[in-house]
Amino acid sequence: MAEVILETVTKIYPGGVQAVREMNLHIHDREFLVLVGPSGCGKSTLLRMVAGLETANSGTIRIGQRVVNDVPPKDRDIAMVFQNYALYPHMSVYKNMAFGLILRKLPKAEIDQRVRAAAKILGIEHLLERRPKALSGGQLQRVAVGRAIVRQPQAFLFDEPLSNLDAKLRVEMRAELKRLHRQIQTTTIYVTHDQEEAMTLGDRIVVMRDGVMQQCGEPLDVYENPANRFVAGFVGTPPMNFLQGRLAGQDGAVFFDEGSFRLRLPPGELARWLGQEIVLGLRPEAMSLRSEGRFAGQDNLMPCHVSVVEPLGEKMDLYVATGHHSHVVARVDAQRDIRPGQPVQLHLDMAKARLFEPTDDGRRIALQKPTV
């Protein structure tokens, strides 16, 4: 086990394409860190540089106390689990898991002990004599993870290992990987484009875009306090709603003025933004139908018309049009009498609102409470 440290790491492909730009990142010993972002954001390239499968153009990569920039992949003491499992079809599960140890010329007794111990942890002891073609997707994934475990590396690297599984099995395997990490406590770097996967697995998550780290932090902190509009819109399902408007002051209070309705903001130091364009972000679950009475008071009601109703069991997602915005999503308590085209009023919990600059990067505006 070891920490992994990246210092101003940059990767530029032929043609001048910058896949990763001056990445600084400290992955702590025994931490489960998730790199998340849309396709092409550089997360897999970053992982492959740690593994030694790609060469950094500049910067330093450390695993433990060792700089590994010029160290071959086989000598970095890491284990990587790929999206396609990469199992040998002609070998049994036992031999697939043992193969790397055989190449390292470990004693047979030690190889057998490691393979059987890993199989027991993963619940695949009964599969050791089968070949990959006789296994299900979930079993194949466990074998690939088991092959990594037996090496007892300083760090595990996972490159979208669950993307080939169906939705139900993905959820099961997420829980399995989290349990496994708690048990073996090995430093883990995990790549995914699925933000829900990132939120449930990571001790910390790193949100990437165009090769640049947008934010790094604990999942709930990133969710509740996104650094910019990209993070706010990427993390969360359904994504955060964004409303364009201006800040207006009245009788000592500050309002978000959309043009067709006003929303009262919590107290805070926003004087410099009065009269200026601004973007208000609000999560779907911070909205309720007025009839639900989840949030007290008559303030901050938003009139709208229902466009689409998506039942989710106890909850439902309402896609509504309001004012100058035709695509707003509210996650509310399920009601059978809500129909498309119906006018409704949504109550907004403005304590959960986030404000962003109306620029391309849309940095979040920290709403600091006034000093007494």
C-alpha positions in Angstrom: 0.0 0.0 0.0 1.2 3.5 -0.8 0.2 7.0 -1.7 0.3 8.1 -5.3 1.3 11.7 -6.1 1.1 13.5 -9.4 2.9 16.8 -9.8 2.1 19.1 -12.8 1.6 16.0 -15.0 0.8 16.8 -18.6 0.1 14.5 -21.6 0.1 15.9 -25.1 -0.7 13.6 -28.0 0.6 14.1 -31.6 -1.3 17.0 -33.2 -1.1 19.1 -30.1 -4.1 17.5 -28.3 -3.7 18.1 -24.6 -5.3 15.1 -22.9 -4.1 16.0 -19.3 -3.0 19.5 -18.3 -0.7 20.1 -15.3 -2.5 17.7 -13.0 -1.6 18.0 -9.3 -3.1 15.3 -7.2 -2.3 13.5 -4.0 -4.0 10.2 -3.5 -3.6 9.1 0.1 -2.5 5.7 1.3 -5.5 3.3 1.5 -7.8 5.9 -0.2 -10.4 5.0 -2.8 -10.2 7.9 -5.3 -12.5 8.1 -8.3 -11.7 10.0 -11.5 -15.0 11.0 -13.2 -15.9 13.0 -16.2 -17.4 12.8 -19.7 -15.7 10.8 -22.5 -12.5 12.4 -23.7 -11.9 14.4 -20.5 -8.5 12.6 -19.9 -9.3 10.4 -16.9 -8.3 7.1 -18.6 -5.1 8.7 -20.0 -4.2 9.9 -16.4 -4.8 6.3 -15.1 -2.7 4.9 -17.9 0.2 7.3 -17.1 0.1 6.0 -13.5 0.2 2.5 -14.8 3.1 3.2 -17.2 1.0 2.4 -20.3 1.3 6.1 -21.4 4.3 8.4 -21.0 3.9 11.8 -19.4 5.3 14.7 -21.5 6.2 16.6 -18.3 5.6 16.4 -14.5 6.4 13.8 -11.9 4.5 10.6 -10.9 5.3 9.0 -7.5 4.1 5.7 -6.2 5.1 5.4 -2.5 8.5 7.0 -2.2 9.6 6.2 -5.7 9.5 8.4 -8.9 8.2 6.0 -11.5 8.2 8.1 -14.7 10.9 5.9 -16.3 9.9 2.6 -14.5 8.3 -0.1 -16.8 4.7 -1.0 -16.0 5.7 -4.5 -14.7 8.0 -2.9 -12.1 5.6 -0.3 -10.7 4.0 -2.7 -8.2 0.4 -1.8 -9.3 -2.4 -4.0 -10.6 -4.9 -2.8 -13.2 -8.4 -4.1 -13.9 -9.6 -3.3 -17.4 -13.0 -2.8 -18.9 -12.8 -6.0 -21.0 -11.4 -8.2 -18.2 -8.5 -9.4 -20.4 -8.8 -13.0 -19.2 -7.1 -15.9 -21.1 -9.9 -18.0 -22.6 -7.9 -21.3 -22.7 -7.0 -21.1 -19.0 -9.1 -22.0 -16.0 -10.1 -19.4 -13.4 -7.4 -20.7 -11.1 -4.7 -20.4 -13.8 -5.8 -16.9 -14.9 -5.5 -15.7 -11.3 -2.2 -17.5 -10.8 -0.5 -16.6 -14.1 1.1 -13.3 -13.0 2.5 -15.0 -9.9 3.9 -17.9 -12.0 5.7 -15.4 -14.2 7.3 -13.9 -11.0 8.4 -17.5 -10.1 6.8 -17.5 -6.7 6.7 -20.9 -4.8 3.8 -23.1 -5.8 2.5 -23.2 -2.2 2.4 -19.4 -1.9 0.7 -19.1 -5.3 -2.0 -21.6 -4.2 -2.5 -19.8 -0.9 -2.9 -16.4 -2.5 -5.3 -17.6 -5.2 -7.5 -19.5 -2.8 -7.5 -16.6 -0.3 -8.6 -14.2 -3.0 -11.2 -16.6 -4.4 -12.6 -16.9 -0.9 -12.8 -13.1 -0.4 -14.7 -12.8 -3.8 -16.9 -15.8 -3.3 -15.6 -17.6 -6.4 -14.0 -20.7 -4.8 -16.4 -23.0 -6.7 -15.4 -21.5 -10.0 -11.7 -22.1 -9.9 -11.8 -25.0 -12.4 -14.1 -23.3 -14.9 -13.0 -21.4 -18.0 -14.1 -17.8 -18.8 -16.6 -18.8 -21.4 -18.6 -20.7 -18.7 -18.9 -17.6 -16.5 -21.4 -14.8 -16.3 -20.4 -11.1 -16.6 -20.4 -10.7 -12.8 -18.3 -13.8 -12.3 -15.8 -12.6 -15.0 -15.5 -9.3 -13.2 -14.7 -11.1 -9.9 -12.0 -13.2 -11.6 -10.4 -10.0 -13.1 -10.4 -8.4 -9.6 -9.1 -11.6 -8.0 -6.2 -11.7 -10.5 -5.3 -8.2 -9.3 -5.7 -9.0 -5.6 -3.3 -12.0 -5.6 -0.5 -9.7 -6.7 -0.8 -7.8 -3.4 0.2 -4.5 -5.1 0.8 -1.1 -3.7 -2.2 0.3 -5.6 -5.2 -0.9 -7.7 -6.1 0.9 -10.9 -9.6 0.3 -12.3 -10.5 1.5 -15.8 -14.4 1.5 -16.1 -14.6 -2.1 -14.9 -18.4 -2.2 -14.6 -19.3 -0.7 -17.9 -20.0 -4.0 -19.6 -22.5 -5.1 -16.9 -26.3 -4.7 -16.9 -27.8 -2.1 -14.5 -28.7 -4.5 -11.7 -25.3 -6.2 -11.7 -23.5 -2.9 -11.8 -25.2 -1.9 -8.5 -24.3 -5.2 -6.9 -20.7 -5.0 -8.0 -20.4 -1.4 -6.8 -21.3 -2.6 -3.3 -18.9 -5.6 -3.7 -16.0 -3.3 -4.7 -16.7 -1.0 -1.7 -16.8 -4.0 0.7 -13.6 -5.3 -0.9 -11.8 -2.1 -0.4 -12.8 -1.9 3.3 -11.5 -5.4 3.7 -8.1 -5.2 2.0 -7.4 -1.4 2.4 -5.3 -1.0 -0.7 -4.9 2.4 -2.4 -7.3 2.5 -5.3 -7.7 4.8 -8.3 -11.0 4.2 -10.2 -12.1 5.7 -13.5 -15.7 6.0 -14.6 -17.9 8.3 -16.6 -20.9 7.4 -14.4 -21.2 10.1 -11.7 -23.6 7.9 -9.7 -20.9 5.2 -9.5 -18.3 7.9 -8.5 -20.6 9.2 -5.7 -21.2 5.8 -4.2 -17.7 4.4 -4.4 -15.2 7.2 -3.8 -13.7 8.5 -0.5 -13.0 11.5 -2.8 -13.9 12.2 -6.4 -12.0 14.2 -9.0 -14.3 15.8 -11.6 -12.4 16.3 -14.9 -13.1 18.2 -18.1 -10.9 18.7 -21.1 -7.8 17.3 -19.2 -8.3 19.7 -16.3 -9.4 18.9 -12.8 -12.5 21.0 -12.1 -13.0 19.9 -8.4 -11.7 17.4 -5.9 -13.4 16.5 -2.7 -15.7 14.2 -0.8 -18.7 13.2 -2.8 -21.3 14.9 -0.8 -19.3 18.1 -0.6 -18.9 18.2 -4.4 -22.6 17.5 -4.8 -23.7 20.2 -2.4 -21.0 22.8 -3.1 -20.0 22.4 -6.8 -17.1 24.7 -7.8 -18.7 25.7 -11.1 -21.6 25.1 -13.4 -19.9 22.2 -15.2 -19.5 20.2 -11.9 -23.0 21.2 -10.8 -24.5 20.0 -14.0 -22.4 16.8 -14.3 -22.8 15.5 -10.7 -26.4 14.5 -9.9 -29.2 12.7 -11.5 -31.3 14.5 -12.7 -28.7 17.3 -13.1 -29.0 20.7 -11.4 -31.5 23.2 -12.9 -30.0 26.5 -14.0 -32.1 29.6 -14.2 -30.9 32.9 -15.8 -31.9 36.1 -14.2 -30.8 39.2 -12.2 -30.3 40.0 -8.6 -32.6 42.7 -7.2 -32.7 44.3 -3.8 -35.9 45.4 -1.9 -36.4 46.5 1.7 -33.0 45.0 2.7 -33.7 41.6 1.1 -32.1 40.1 -2.1 -34.2 38.4 -4.8 -33.4 36.4 -7.8 -35.5 38.0 -10.6 -36.2 35.7 -13.5 -38.4 38.2 -15.3 -41.7 36.5 -14.7 -41.3 35.5 -11.0 -39.0 36.4 -8.1 -37.3 34.1 -5.5 -36.1 35.4 -2.2 -32.5 34.4 -1.4 -31.1 33.7 2.1 -29.2 36.5 3.8 -25.7 37.0 2.5 -23.2 39.4 1.1 -24.4 39.9 -2.5 -24.3 43.7 -2.8 -21.8 43.7 -5.6 -24.1 41.5 -7.7 -27.2 43.6 -7.4 -28.7 44.5 -10.8 -26.3 42.1 -12.6 -27.0 39.0 -14.6 -26.5 35.8 -12.6 -27.3 32.1 -12.8 -29.3 30.3 -10.1 -28.8 26.5 -9.6 -31.3 24.3 -7.8 -31.4 20.6 -7.4 -34.6 18.8 -8.5 -35.1 17.4 -5.0 -35.1 21.0 -3.6 -38.5 21.5 -5.2 -41.9 20.4 -4.1 -45.5 20.7 -5.2 -47.2 23.4 -3.3 -49.9 20.9 -2.2 -47.2 18.7 -0.5 -46.4 21.2 2.2 -42.8 20.0 2.5 -41.5 23.5 2.9 -43.4 26.0 5.0 -44.5 29.5 3.9 -45.9 31.1 0.7 -42.6 32.6 -0.5 -40.6 31.3 -3.4 -43.4 29.8 -5.4 -42.7 29.2 -9.0 -45.7 29.0 -11.5 -45.2 26.5 -14.3 -46.8 24.0 -16.7 -46.0 20.3 -16.7 -44.5 19.0 -19.9 -43.6 15.4 -19.0 -44.3 13.1 -16.0 -41.8 10.3 -15.2 -43.1 8.0 -12.4 -40.4 6.5 -10.1 -42.5 4.8 -7.5 -42.6 6.8 -4.3 -41.2 9.8 -6.3 -41.8 11.2 -9.7 -39.8 13.6 -12.0 -41.8 16.5 -13.4 -40.4 18.3 -16.4 -41.9 21.7 -16.4 -41.8 25.0 -18.3 -41.7 28.3 -16.4 -41.1 31.9 -17.3 -38.2 32.0 -19.8 -37.1 28.4 -19.1 -38.7 25.5 -20.9 -36.7 22.6 -19.3 -36.8 22.5 -15.5 -36.9 19.2 -13.6 -38.5 18.7 -10.1 -38.3 15.5 -8.1 -41.5 15.4 -6.1 -43.7 13.0 -4.2 -45.7 10.8 -6.6 -49.3 11.9 -7.3 -51.7 10.2 -9.7 -53.6 13.3 -10.7 -50.6 15.2 -12.3 -50.9 15.3 -16.1 -48.9 16.9 -18.9 -50.2 20.4 -19.7 -51.4 20.9 -16.2 -50.5 24.2 -14.4 -48.8 23.7 -11.0 -46.9 25.7 -8.4 -43.6 24.5 -7.2 -42.2 25.6 -3.9 -38.4 26.1 -4.0 -36.1 25.5 -1.0 -33.8 28.5 -1.5 -31.5 27.5 1.3 -30.3 24.8 -1.1 -29.9 27.3 -4.0 -26.4 27.9 -5.5 -25.4 31.0 -7.5 -23.0 31.0 -10.4 -21.3 33.7 -12.5 -22.9 34.1 -16.0 -19.6 33.2 -17.7 -18.5 30.2 -19.8 -16.8 28.6 -16.8 -19.6 29.8 -14.4 -17.7 29.7 -11.1 -19.8 29.4 -8.0 -20.5 32.6 -6.0 -19.9 31.9 -2.3 -22.9 33.3 -0.5 -21.2 34.4 2.8 -23.5 35.3 5.7 -23.2 38.9 6.8 -21.2 39.6 9.9 -23.1 40.8 13.0 
